[in-house]
């Protein structure tokens, strides 16, 4: 298993970092978002999850899976290949 790249930053909007994070997927399943993050990291694709709990007691959870702009194509290709399996 490949280790995540040293270029990874856990912050989607770090003002000290010039990385342009781009959304490649949105899910309402926190576990799915974490599995996707691991799959991307195994392919050396930096990834972070931006999440928002909405509605207080409604339990609605939305996670945005973000990758650096220059990894969008590779990330989407990986996500597509996982949909087919």
C-alpha positions in Angstrom: 0.0 0.0 0.0 1.4 3.4 -1.0 1.8 6.0 1.7 0.1 9.4 1.3 2.2 12.1 -0.4 4.2 14.5 1.7 2.4 17.3 -0.2 -0.8 16.6 1.6 -2.4 19.3 3.7 -5.4 18.7 5.9 -6.9 22.1 5.4 -9.2 22.9 2.5 -8.7 26.6 2.8 -5.3 27.2 4.3 -4.4 30.9 3.7 -0.7 30.0 3.9 -1.0 27.4 1.1 -1.4 28.2 -2.6 -3.2 24.9 -3.4 -6.5 25.3 -5.2 -8.7 22.6 -3.7 -11.5 21.4 -6.0 -14.6 19.3 -5.2 -14.7 16.0 -7.0 -17.6 14.5 -5.1 -20.3 15.1 -2.5 -21.8 12.5 -0.3 -24.1 12.2 2.7 -22.3 9.2 4.1 -19.3 10.1 6.3 -17.9 6.5 6.0 -18.0 6.6 2.2 -16.1 9.9 2.3 -13.4 8.4 4.5 -13.1 5.3 2.3 -12.7 7.5 -0.8 -10.1 9.6 1.0 -8.1 6.4 1.7 -8.4 5.1 -1.9 -7.2 8.5 -3.2 -4.3 8.5 -0.8 -3.3 5.0 -1.9 -2.9 6.5 -5.4 -0.8 9.4 -4.1 -3.7 11.8 -4.7 -3.9 14.4 -1.9 -7.4 14.7 -0.5 -9.3 16.4 2.2 -12.9 16.2 3.4 -14.8 19.4 4.1 -17.9 18.5 6.0 -20.9 20.3 7.4 -23.5 19.1 9.8 -26.7 20.8 8.8 -30.1 21.1 10.5 -29.1 20.6 14.1 -31.1 17.5 15.2 -32.0 16.4 11.7 -28.8 14.4 11.4 -28.0 15.6 7.9 -24.4 15.3 7.1 -22.7 16.4 3.9 -19.1 15.8 3.0 -17.3 17.4 0.1 -14.3 15.4 -1.1 -11.6 17.9 -2.3 -8.4 17.4 -4.2 -5.8 19.9 -5.5 -6.8 21.3 -8.9 -4.0 19.5 -10.7 -5.3 16.1 -9.4 -8.9 16.5 -10.4 -8.6 14.3 -13.6 -6.9 11.5 -11.8 -9.3 11.6 -8.9 -12.4 11.5 -11.1 -10.9 8.7 -13.2 -10.3 6.7 -9.9 -13.9 7.4 -8.7 -15.3 6.3 -12.0 -13.4 3.0 -11.9 -14.7 2.3 -8.4 -18.3 2.9 -9.6 -17.9 0.2 -12.2 -16.9 -2.4 -9.6 
